[in-house]
């Protein structure tokens, strides 16, 4: 396993241990479809394929999470600052998904 892979897994571990519990919700994909969260899915992809080789699968997962988010919110167009409350069904990733903490 390469250094970037190990760093990505460590960052996911830190996120899951410290940030995710404070948010108090699961990602939209897991909320809509059940199964593993995006952080668990991305960690699995990194372990299986590596960060670089798995980047297409990772991007696809975040895209599916974004689609699940839109489905949960009736397909409304969401943009940062739109005032739409997304608490409870969002995830963090390379796709800007607005959420409120606290």
Secondary structure, 3 states (H helix, E strand, C coil): CCHHHHHHHHHHHHHHHHHHHHHCCECHHHHHHCCCCHHHHHHHHHHHHCCCCCHHHHHHHHHHHHHHHHHHCCCCCCCCCCCCCCCCECCCCCCCCCCCCC
